[in-house]
Structures are given as C-alpha cells and as structure tokens.
Amino acid sequence: MPQLSMRDAINQALHQEMARDPRVIVLGEDVSGGAGGTSGEREASGGIFGVTKGLLPKFGAGRVIDTPISESAIVGAAAGAALAGLRPVAELMFADFVGVCMDQIYNQIAKFRYMFGGKTTCPVVIRMAMGAGMNMGAQHSQSIYAFLTAVPGLKVVVPSNAYDAKGLLIQAIRDDDPVMFFEHKALYPRKSEVPADPYTVAFGQANVLREGDDATVVAIGRMVNFAEKALDGLAAQGIQCDLIDPRTTSPLDEKTILESVENTGRLIVVDESPPRCSVASDIAAMVASRGFESLRAPVQMVTPPHSPVPFSPALERAYVPGPQKIADAIRRTLDARR
Amino acid sequence: MAMALTPERLGFVYRQMKLIREFEERLHTEIATGEIPGFTHLYSGQEAVAVGVCEPLSDADYIASTHRGHGHCIAKGCDVPGMMKEIYGRADGLCKGKGGSMHIADFDRGMLGANAIVGGGPPLAVGAAIACQLKGEGRVSVAFGGDGSCNQGTVFEAMNLAVVLKAPVIFVFENNGYSEHTGVSYAVGSKDIAARSRGFGMPAETVDGSDFFAVNDAMRRALTVARAGDGPYTLEAITTRFFGHFEGDPQRYRAKDEVARQRQSMDCLKLFRARMEADGGPLKATDLDAIDAQVMARIEAAVADAKAAPPPAESELTTDVYISY
C-alpha cells in the first residue's frame, strides 16, 4: 500500500471528492494563490501548507475560489452556499483565526438546522491547521477544538495520521452536518499507509491503537504519536496500556473509553489544549461520573499549562506535552495501586 | 418598469404590503396581551422595501433577512399562518416553534432565514450567490440589512468578496433612521450608506423606501446587472419604522410627534393609493378596499389558528440538532 504524508492524503481526498461530486467547492485565502500577482502564475501557492495543490488547474476558478483575507466572509459564504445546495470546504489557514469568524460558525452554521425546525442542512467543512511545535507564536499555534466541541450542532474532527485524515475528510465532505476539521501542522509531513481509492472513516468511532490491561490512555491529534512513543518505552518495562484515539471529539466515542476503563481501572487523557474546559477535562468528567466504580486511581490529565503558546523554542518545548510527561503520568497512575 | 405591472400584479403588490402592515399591527396589539413569548421587532413602515425588492424575484432566487424579518418573509412568499404559529412558538409553526420571530426560514421559497445577528446575513447571501453563479441560470441573492448592519465588518467583508467574485448579490440597506436606539446621523460616520457601497466598487442607488414604484424600479435595474453576471449592486432605501426597535421600546430617542408625522407622510400604503388615483385608476379605491377586507380576514384567521395550535412536544427538544450523531 502506498505511503502518503497527511498533507498528500488530505489533498487526495479533496481531489477525489471534487471529482466525484460537482457540488463540492473549495474556498479560502490562497487555496490556489497568485491571483492578481505580477508573475501571472496561477496556483502560486496551492494553500499555505500546500494541501489544496492541483485543485485549481483541475476544477477551475468557479469551484476553487481564492478569497480576500476575510474569514467571516469565507465561512459565511461557505454556509450560504451550503444552504443553496453546494458542499463547500472552506479553509481558514490557521485554527486561531476562528476568533475572527466565530459568529458565522457558532451562531449561524451550528444553529441553522435546529432553529429552522430541521428544514435544512448545512453541509460545510471548515479545514484549519492547528497546533504548537513550529515556533509560530501565540496566535498561530493553538489547539482550539475544545471551544467548538462545546457547540451543539457542530461535529469536530482531529485526525492523528494520514490514513484517518483521508477517510475522515471524505466522511466530512459527504456528511450532511457541519464539520470542523483540525489538521495538526506537525503531522502534515508524517507518512502512513493510505489506500489510493476513496474510503470513509466513521465519526464517533475511536481507534484503539494498542491494547493492554494496565491503564487506558486517551490521546488526541498529535498527542497520539507521543503517547505511542511513551508506551513503546514502558513496554520494555512490562507495562501495557490501551491507547485510544477518539478521532472525533464531537461525537465522542464514550463507549470505547468507558469499556476500556472498566477493564483497566486507570485513565490518562492527553490533550494539546490548555487544561480548563478542555476535551481532557470533558473526558475525565465523563469517566468520573459514568465510570467511577471502575476507577482505581485518580484520573491523570496531561495537557499544556493554562498559558498562551510561547514563541521561544525552549519555552514551547516545555509547553507541549511530550512522551516523557505522558510516561510520567502513566507511572503516577500505576503507583497509586489500590 | 414597474408601471408596466398589470392591474392583477398591482393588486398582488398592494395585498402583500397590506398583509405585512396588518400582520405587524396585529402583533403589536397581541404582544401587549403577553401571549406572545420573547421579543419581536416589527416591520411596519418599511413594507414598500420588502415588496418592491421581492416582487421581481422567483422562488429560485435567495434572500437573507434580518431580526426585523417578518416583512421579508411575507414578501418572499412564506406561509402567513405558519409564520404566525412560529411567532406564537407552536408545534406546526414554519420552524416547528424552534426559531421564533427572529429565525423564520422557508427554503422552498428561497428564504434563507431571518437572522438575529446584525450583519449575519450578507456573508450568507454571498455564498448563495456563489451557488447561483455555479448553476449559471441567472439566479440572484439579496442581502437585506438595516442602517445598523452597514457598520458591521462582516458586511464590509461580504461586499468586498461579492465585488471580487462578481457575485450576483443585491445588498439592500433599509435605512430606517435608527440602529436600535441610536440615530444614523451619529452612527454612520460618512452619513451616506450608498456611497460606502460605491467605495467597494459596485453601483449603488439611494431610493425613497416609502414608494413601492421607486424601490421596484431600482430593484429591476439592480437585477439587470446581477442577472447578467456583472456583479453586485446596492440599494439604500430611506424609510422609517412605525414602532420601536423591539416591542416595548419606549423610544425616548424619537421626537414626540415623529411617528405620527411619518405615518402621514411616509406611509407606503397611502402613497400607493394616491398613485393609483393619479395614474387614472388601474386599481380603484373599491378594489383596494376589497383587498383590505380580505387581508384583515386572513390575519384574523391566522391569529385564531395560532392561539389554538398546540405547543411542541417535549420530545422535540433534542431533535434537529444533527442529521446523524
């Protein structure tokens, strides 16, 4: 099976879905780039991370729409186009820019179906790059999926690898509900086996990457990779854990997490969002209220501190939870033997 | 041009304006009884704008409306009894009672929804226009907004994007003199909304929003441009609202006799009647009186139906959040 980077896997998903369904359009800043430039070269960019490369030459400017830097207009236009029968994939570049267009996301897109009595759908996908680790500073590095996970009416996807990213994006585009799609910047170059044909990965179905009776580790996005590294290290010492990647934070596969905790009695949640009102705290609360009888040790949350993302590489390394912190948390859980 | 409208069409236009007026005047009375939940923004006084703009549109064209949206809904053909039930929060309201006065939509009529966020609608209208462009059938999209919305960044973004994409959007700014409790002369720095639109690179006209024919003529000019693929257009309609920002607004910002004067000088229904007489009576006063009587009966029935209709079942609370979850 071919190895593809997450960037190329997402690109392939966009190509395949645009070819399959003429209602799919892509819009955003520099999704092709070059319009109005002096070189005359179109597709000078193909997306700031190169994820939308090749779409403009193949599908034309009617369906691959370069926009001004106007996030509210981008997201609002995607929503209006969806109400009018299209299946828009809007690109916000950086997830941090959600702040500029939050109204269109949480007051408009998220609520149309409900407040209009179920008479419409708003099948919009908003793609955005997230995550720390590239020294991009406080306004280009955040993991803000927790905000949107809290909004009824939205689905929230956070893939951890290229295979899932392709299948989840195809599902997102075919899904009739609005989907917020978070792509971790550090994962773009990471390769995994990706089938060439289109396929979907269902929402609300966690992926269990490792199995073991000692503890349950739930990790999100890039944290899945770090948790794998931590578990590789602990395996040498005979420690085996379940590793669960929820893949979507809304809907959340609560069943898989609860069943695992029922067996292990121990839970560690790893999340790149700050700790307050986060997906980590949400999962911890869910297990504390619905799996309390199973727990044999306090739930551990491994997250960044309650602070903005710092710039200096020295500080950013300390900010992002890494394999060592995850391994330490697993050990703390196991030390609390009861 | 508007005066080419047949007597039947003129009767339709007058009926629509009268329907909006009586719908709103009746709500004003009913709200005072406390039977209607929530808060409501009435459109009385602005009817010629909604009807003048929507008259030449078809169900295949889109509109995005505002918090003061009842007039746009009726003008775009939404079911009036269904609207009344929605405003009363009833199970078989147009949106199952889940939307209310500020969230009425009817997608079969191209009505993309009233919108309780000022400036929320114009970006949506641009998106619908992108869909129209892709279809290539000459369909258009209309973004209604008040003078208040013209100060929102979302509206600036939408106007610029529409010009960049040459999208078939008609921005209709209903300048009724007040954004909530603050006058236009204070809140719109340049004082001239149409000029702002021209600044974005689209044609714009300022029209008398009390005069159906002025609005309708301008709308037809805008449609010619938009349907031909020549990009967006702005209409600024000078109008007034006969009630407060919301029902219960004491309107201390308005001179005491302002509304009374405007009900004399800026009433689109009176002006329409005068115009019929001046034009030699394509519709006679008796024709118009007959329409008035029909409208009053329809409103009476709609209110009675709404009052008698059942509320939504509690099981509806969590339906329609998602299609699948």
Interface residues (C-beta under 8 A of the other chain):
Chain A: I25 L27 G62 R63 I65 T67 P68 S70 E71 S72 A73 I74 V75 G76 A77 A78 A79 G80 A81 A82 L83 A84 G85 L86 P88 D103 Q104 N107 Q108 F112 R113 Y114 M115 F116 G117 G118 K119 T120 T121 P152 G153 K155 D175 D176 D177 G204 P251
Chain B: Y62 A64 G93 L94 C95 K96 G97 K98 G99 G100 H103 A105 D106 F107 L112 G113 N115 A116 I117 G120 P122 P123 L124 A125 V126 G127 A128 A129 I130 A131 C132 Q133 L134 S141 G153 T154 E157 A158 N160 L161 V164 L165 T319 D320 V321 Y322 I323 S324 Y325
